[in-house]
């Protein structure tokens, strides 16, 4: 069941890249190891403040489009070596892997021993030559869980962590542009790049204390 749900999440990522004008060649490559420069932050995940408008638009800078891992900020393009340096579990099966020109690779990084929590950066090689998977770049990243009652794993996207309640979510981000009770969407505008995108979030129910179970961040050139 976990593998089926994960394949659905990966498929959604691939479709979103196509919608943004990319033509990914999806391959079932294993993952790869990483290490590199990251930016430390003093604020806790839930203290992150995101500028938003009542119309559901988050007005951010490139440095805000980041994943925070145990207090360390990893900015877009979410290189695997930077994520591992920040504390994401390493995986020796990723050693030596490369993305050929035009290839798409969705790295499934399990955050716990039971593999209930997954971080999924979606890499796409736009270059004309192959690139090491640890140096590949992503403009979309997802975190998702199979747990019925999600709990924080020390990882957040735009300050949103697993298990954050719906009421905490709205306090952090403001009102979404789309709201169906358990699914919310915000539009993103980057002030220092000619980019836009979406932040979409699922919670476990329609009550105020329902917890975040999936977060997808996707930005792309205008």
Order of alpha helices (4+ residues) and beta strands (2+ residues): alpha-beta-beta-beta-beta-beta-alpha-beta-beta-beta-beta-beta-beta-beta-alpha-beta-beta-beta-beta
